[in-house]
Amino acid sequence: MTAESITPSPARPTALLVGAAITALQGAALAGWGLYDIVAGFLWDAPAQGRSELGGVILLLMGALPILAGRALLKGRRWGRSPAVLTNSICLPVAYYMWQNGGAMQVAGVAVGLLGLVGIGSLLNPKVTEVLYAPTAD
């Protein structure tokens, strides 16, 4: 047995960790917004109660996919990359419309846009592709 025949599994590159963390953060933000929407419907916004709860449930479900995708990426599962890249791509038009509102929303829009760009760049990094799509020994 030679040293070349024993190849250890590749370690998770930093770009993979960054992409997974950003994606999970975005999912947590969506889920948190959904939770706030549900609570606001019950406590403060009685006229819009039904809409608030439905919207909150939808946001909670939308937040679950990026969280699960980030977790899958950390485990080296390649299915997590597509929803993670999609989630980060959605940040770009959101950032654009935040920028259009001016004021403090411009600052938030820049932050959202930068997170989206960094997330996309890190998830499409060649080292990440190599780790996720490396042939496995069966």
Backbone as JSON, one array per atom type, in Angstrom:
{
  "sequence": "MTAESITPSPARPTALLVGAAITALQGAALAGWGLYDIVAGFLWDAPAQGRSELGGVILLLMGALPILAGRALLKGRRWGRSPAVLTNSICLPVAYYMWQNGGAMQVAGVAVGLLGLVGIGSLLNPKVTEVLYAPTAD",
  "N": [[0.85, -1.16, 0.0], [0.72, 2.1, -0.96], [1.55, 5.56, -0.23], [0.14, 7.18, -1.91], [-2.18, 5.82, -2.5], [-3.75, 6.06, -0.29], [-5.9, 8.38, 0.37], [-6.86, 11.07, 2.2], [-10.1, 12.32, 3.22], [-11.12, 15.38, 1.78], [-10.62, 18.42, 3.54], [-12.97, 20.77, 4.91], [-13.14, 23.66, 3.06], [-12.45, 27.14, 3.78], [-14.09, 28.85, 2.3], [-16.38, 27.3, 1.93], [-17.34, 27.1, 4.53], [-17.89, 29.81, 5.02], [-19.85, 30.37, 3.05], [-21.88, 28.56, 3.84], [-22.44, 29.54, 6.41], [-23.36, 32.17, 5.87], [-25.63, 31.58, 4.36], [-27.18, 30.14, 6.23], [-27.53, 32.18, 8.1], [-29.1, 33.97, 6.61], [-31.39, 32.4, 6.33], [-32.14, 32.2, 9.02], [-32.74, 34.87, 9.51], [-34.98, 35.23, 7.84], [-36.75, 33.38, 9.04], [-36.93, 34.51, 11.59], [-38.16, 36.95, 10.98], [-40.59, 35.95, 10.1], [-41.56, 34.82, 12.49], [-41.78, 37.16, 14.02], [-43.78, 38.43, 12.52], [-45.95, 36.73, 12.97], [-46.32, 36.98, 15.77], [-46.78, 39.75, 15.9], [-49.21, 39.92, 14.57], [-50.95, 38.71, 16.38], [-50.67, 40.32, 18.68], [-50.44, 43.16, 18.09], [-51.45, 44.01, 15.6], [-54.33, 43.69, 15.03], [-56.42, 44.07, 13.01], [-55.23, 43.0, 10.7], [-54.86, 40.36, 11.26], [-55.23, 37.64, 10.24], [-53.82, 37.73, 7.8], [-51.27, 38.31, 8.74], [-50.54, 36.05, 10.25], [-50.59, 34.01, 8.29], [-48.7, 35.01, 6.46], [-46.49, 35.01, 8.18], [-46.14, 32.26, 8.71], [-45.51, 31.38, 6.15], [-43.07, 32.76, 5.77], [-41.58, 31.56, 7.82], [-41.4, 28.94, 6.81], [-40.02, 29.5, 4.44], [-37.62, 30.33, 5.51], [-36.67, 28.0, 6.57], [-35.58, 26.36, 4.53], [-33.06, 27.62, 3.63], [-31.64, 27.35, 6.05], [-31.53, 24.56, 6.38], [-30.13, 23.99, 4.03], [-27.65, 25.24, 4.53], [-26.8, 23.66, 6.65], [-26.61, 21.2, 5.36], [-24.53, 21.75, 3.59], [-22.4, 22.05, 5.36], [-22.15, 19.43, 6.12], [-21.16, 18.39, 3.84], [-22.84, 17.73, 1.76], [-23.95, 17.76, -1.49], [-26.44, 18.67, -2.46], [-27.19, 20.89, -1.05], [-26.02, 23.14, -2.12], [-27.35, 24.32, -4.36], [-29.92, 25.46, -3.39], [-28.71, 27.22, -1.61], [-27.16, 28.96, -3.22], [-29.25, 30.05, -4.69], [-30.7, 31.37, -2.66], [-28.8, 33.29, -1.89], [-28.62, 34.65, -4.3], [-31.1, 35.85, -4.5], [-30.81, 37.88, -2.73], [-29.68, 39.98, -4.12], [-31.59, 41.44, -5.9], [-33.26, 42.23, -3.8], [-31.54, 43.87, -2.32], [-31.18, 45.89, -4.2], [-33.74, 47.09, -4.35], [-33.97, 47.94, -1.73], [-31.98, 49.85, -1.72], [-33.15, 51.76, -3.35], [-34.98, 52.99, -1.68], [-33.65, 54.81, -0.12], [-31.92, 56.73, 2.48], [-31.5, 55.18, 5.65], [-32.11, 52.7, 4.73], [-30.57, 52.38, 2.5], [-28.04, 51.79, 3.49], [-28.59, 49.35, 4.75], [-29.31, 47.97, 2.46], [-26.89, 47.87, 1.05], [-25.44, 46.22, 2.78], [-26.96, 43.84, 2.64], [-26.69, 43.27, -0.09], [-23.89, 42.91, -0.29], [-23.55, 40.67, 1.39], [-24.97, 38.8, -0.12], [-23.41, 38.72, -2.5], [-20.91, 37.85, -1.5], [-21.69, 35.4, -0.48], [-22.51, 34.02, -2.84], [-20.1, 34.06, -4.29], [-18.43, 32.59, -2.57], [-19.68, 30.1, -2.48], [-19.51, 29.23, -5.11], [-16.88, 28.85, -5.44], [-13.96, 27.25, -6.69], [-12.67, 25.41, -4.95], [-14.69, 24.68, -3.21], [-16.43, 23.44, -4.98], [-14.83, 21.28, -5.66], [-14.71, 19.88, -3.21], [-17.42, 19.27, -2.75], [-18.15, 17.83, -4.99], [-16.37, 15.77, -5.25], [-15.18, 12.57, -6.21], [-16.49, 9.75, -4.59], [-15.27, 7.04, -2.63], [-16.5, 3.94, -3.11]],
  "CA": [[0.0, 0.0, 0.0], [1.53, 3.32, -1.05], [0.96, 6.76, 0.34], [-0.77, 7.76, -2.89], [-3.45, 5.1, -2.51], [-4.52, 6.48, 0.86], [-6.18, 9.81, 0.27], [-7.83, 11.48, 3.21], [-11.18, 13.14, 2.7], [-10.71, 16.77, 1.79], [-11.16, 19.23, 4.63], [-13.89, 21.82, 4.45], [-12.44, 24.92, 2.84], [-13.04, 28.32, 4.43], [-15.17, 29.37, 1.47], [-17.57, 26.5, 2.2], [-17.84, 27.52, 5.84], [-18.45, 31.16, 4.87], [-21.1, 30.24, 2.3], [-22.88, 27.88, 4.68], [-22.81, 30.44, 7.5], [-24.17, 33.26, 5.32], [-26.92, 31.02, 3.98], [-27.93, 29.85, 7.46], [-27.88, 33.48, 8.67], [-30.23, 34.48, 5.84], [-32.55, 31.6, 6.71], [-32.54, 32.6, 10.37], [-33.37, 36.19, 9.4], [-36.33, 35.01, 7.31], [-37.56, 32.72, 10.07], [-37.17, 35.5, 12.63], [-39.15, 37.88, 10.45], [-41.86, 35.23, 10.13], [-41.99, 34.74, 13.88], [-42.22, 38.51, 14.39], [-45.04, 38.68, 11.83], [-46.99, 35.97, 13.67], [-46.54, 37.61, 17.08], [-47.36, 41.07, 15.67], [-50.61, 39.73, 14.22], [-51.72, 38.41, 17.59], [-50.59, 41.34, 19.73], [-50.51, 44.58, 17.74], [-52.09, 44.34, 14.33], [-55.54, 42.87, 15.02], [-57.16, 44.07, 11.74], [-54.54, 42.18, 9.69], [-54.43, 39.16, 11.98], [-55.14, 36.45, 9.39], [-52.72, 37.9, 6.85], [-49.99, 38.27, 9.46], [-50.2, 34.67, 10.6], [-50.28, 33.28, 7.07], [-47.4, 35.5, 5.99], [-45.46, 34.54, 9.1], [-45.92, 30.84, 8.49], [-44.79, 31.27, 4.88], [-41.69, 33.18, 6.0], [-40.91, 30.5, 8.6], [-41.07, 27.85, 5.89], [-38.98, 29.98, 3.52], [-36.38, 30.38, 6.27], [-36.21, 26.64, 6.89], [-34.75, 25.8, 3.46], [-31.65, 28.04, 3.72], [-31.02, 26.77, 7.24], [-31.23, 23.17, 6.05], [-29.09, 23.99, 3.0], [-26.39, 25.53, 5.2], [-26.43, 22.46, 7.42], [-26.19, 20.17, 4.4], [-23.21, 22.13, 3.09], [-21.42, 21.73, 6.4], [-21.97, 17.97, 6.11], [-20.58, 18.01, 2.56], [-23.86, 17.22, 0.85], [-23.98, 18.69, -2.62], [-27.76, 19.23, -2.74], [-27.36, 22.16, -0.34], [-25.45, 24.28, -2.83], [-28.32, 24.99, -5.23], [-30.76, 26.4, -2.65], [-27.89, 28.26, -0.99], [-26.85, 29.95, -4.25], [-30.51, 30.73, -4.99], [-30.98, 32.28, -1.55], [-27.87, 34.41, -1.98], [-28.95, 35.4, -5.51], [-32.29, 36.64, -4.21], [-30.37, 39.06, -1.98], [-29.29, 41.08, -5.02], [-32.71, 42.34, -6.17], [-33.72, 42.8, -2.53], [-30.63, 44.98, -2.02], [-31.46, 46.97, -5.15], [-34.96, 47.8, -3.94], [-33.66, 48.63, -0.48], [-31.19, 51.02, -2.11], [-34.06, 52.73, -3.95], [-35.74, 53.68, -0.64], [-32.84, 55.89, 0.44], [-31.7, 56.82, 3.92], [-30.9, 54.04, 6.35], [-32.34, 51.49, 3.92], [-29.44, 52.23, 1.58], [-26.98, 51.1, 4.23], [-29.02, 47.96, 4.89], [-29.26, 47.39, 1.13], [-25.49, 47.56, 0.75], [-25.07, 45.05, 3.58], [-27.64, 42.66, 2.07], [-26.05, 42.98, -1.38], [-22.55, 42.36, -0.06], [-23.7, 39.3, 1.89], [-25.35, 37.96, -1.25], [-22.26, 38.54, -3.39], [-19.91, 37.02, -0.83], [-22.25, 34.05, -0.42], [-22.43, 33.42, -4.17], [-18.69, 33.85, -4.61], [-17.83, 31.51, -1.77], [-20.28, 28.8, -2.83], [-19.08, 28.84, -6.44], [-15.43, 28.73, -5.39], [-13.52, 25.94, -7.18], [-12.35, 24.49, -3.85], [-15.97, 24.17, -2.71], [-16.89, 22.49, -5.99], [-14.0, 20.08, -5.53], [-15.1, 19.14, -2.01], [-18.79, 18.77, -2.87], [-18.31, 16.91, -6.13], [-15.26, 14.81, -5.29], [-15.67, 11.19, -6.29], [-16.42, 9.03, -3.31], [-14.83, 5.64, -2.74], [-17.6, 3.04, -2.72]],
  "C": [[0.9, 1.24, 0.0], [0.79, 4.49, -0.44], [-0.04, 7.39, -0.62], [-2.13, 7.08, -2.88], [-4.33, 5.46, -1.32], [-4.71, 7.99, 0.76], [-7.22, 10.18, 1.31], [-8.94, 12.31, 2.58], [-10.78, 14.61, 2.79], [-11.38, 17.54, 2.94], [-12.1, 20.28, 4.06], [-13.12, 23.11, 4.26], [-13.18, 26.08, 3.52], [-14.2, 28.87, 3.63], [-16.47, 28.6, 1.69], [-18.18, 26.9, 3.54], [-18.51, 28.89, 5.77], [-19.79, 31.09, 4.15], [-22.21, 29.6, 3.11], [-23.36, 28.8, 5.8], [-23.7, 31.59, 7.0], [-25.56, 32.75, 4.97], [-27.78, 30.72, 5.21], [-28.37, 31.15, 8.14], [-29.08, 34.08, 7.94], [-31.5, 33.71, 6.17], [-33.06, 31.97, 8.09], [-33.22, 33.96, 10.36], [-34.79, 36.06, 8.85], [-37.25, 34.39, 8.35], [-37.89, 33.69, 11.21], [-38.21, 36.53, 12.22], [-40.53, 37.22, 10.46], [-42.41, 35.12, 11.54], [-42.5, 36.08, 14.37], [-43.59, 38.8, 13.78], [-46.19, 37.96, 12.54], [-47.34, 36.64, 15.0], [-47.21, 38.97, 16.9], [-48.84, 40.96, 15.32], [-51.47, 39.46, 15.44], [-51.78, 39.59, 18.56], [-50.91, 42.76, 19.28], [-51.38, 44.89, 16.55], [-53.35, 43.49, 14.16], [-56.3, 42.92, 13.68], [-56.53, 43.17, 10.67], [-54.12, 40.83, 10.27], [-54.28, 37.95, 11.07], [-54.0, 36.54, 8.4], [-51.37, 37.78, 7.54], [-49.59, 36.84, 9.79], [-49.82, 33.86, 9.36], [-48.92, 33.71, 6.51], [-46.26, 35.04, 6.88], [-45.13, 33.08, 8.92], [-45.14, 30.63, 7.19], [-43.33, 31.67, 5.05], [-40.92, 32.16, 6.84], [-40.5, 29.34, 7.7], [-39.98, 28.26, 4.91], [-37.63, 30.05, 4.23], [-35.82, 29.0, 6.57], [-35.28, 26.09, 5.81], [-33.31, 26.3, 3.5], [-30.93, 27.48, 4.95], [-30.62, 25.32, 6.98], [-30.13, 23.07, 5.0], [-27.72, 24.28, 3.62], [-25.89, 24.35, 6.0], [-25.93, 21.35, 6.49], [-24.8, 20.49, 3.85], [-22.12, 21.8, 4.1], [-21.15, 20.23, 6.48], [-21.4, 17.47, 4.79], [-21.57, 17.44, 1.58], [-24.08, 18.23, -0.27], [-25.35, 19.29, -2.9], [-27.94, 20.6, -2.08], [-26.86, 23.37, -1.11], [-26.47, 25.02, -3.69], [-29.26, 25.92, -4.46], [-29.96, 27.51, -1.97], [-27.54, 29.35, -2.01], [-28.11, 30.72, -4.62], [-30.84, 31.75, -3.91], [-30.08, 33.51, -1.62], [-28.15, 35.26, -3.22], [-30.16, 36.3, -5.29], [-31.93, 37.9, -3.43], [-30.08, 40.25, -2.89], [-30.46, 41.97, -5.42], [-33.29, 42.97, -4.91], [-32.85, 44.01, -2.17], [-30.89, 46.16, -2.94], [-32.68, 47.78, -4.71], [-34.79, 48.48, -2.59], [-32.88, 49.9, -0.77], [-32.11, 52.12, -2.65], [-34.83, 53.53, -2.9], [-34.96, 54.81, 0.02], [-32.68, 55.8, 1.94], [-31.0, 55.6, 4.49], [-31.1, 52.74, 5.56], [-31.22, 51.28, 2.91], [-28.3, 51.48, 2.25], [-27.33, 49.62, 4.39], [-28.96, 47.25, 3.53], [-27.85, 47.01, 0.71], [-25.06, 46.31, 1.51], [-25.68, 43.77, 3.01], [-26.99, 42.27, 0.75], [-24.67, 42.37, -1.22], [-22.62, 40.93, 0.47], [-24.07, 38.35, 0.75], [-24.19, 37.67, -2.18], [-21.19, 37.64, -2.78], [-20.4, 35.58, -0.75], [-22.15, 33.34, -1.76], [-20.98, 33.1, -4.52], [-18.08, 32.7, -3.84], [-18.41, 30.15, -2.15], [-19.88, 28.31, -4.22], [-17.56, 28.75, -6.56], [-15.01, 27.34, -5.88], [-13.19, 24.93, -6.07], [-13.62, 23.88, -3.26], [-16.52, 23.13, -3.68], [-16.13, 21.17, -5.87], [-14.42, 19.23, -4.34], [-16.48, 18.51, -2.19], [-18.94, 17.71, -3.95], [-17.14, 15.95, -6.3], [-15.83, 13.4, -5.39], [-15.49, 10.48, -4.96], [-16.01, 7.59, -3.57], [-15.97, 4.75, -2.24], [-17.1, 1.65, -2.46]]
}
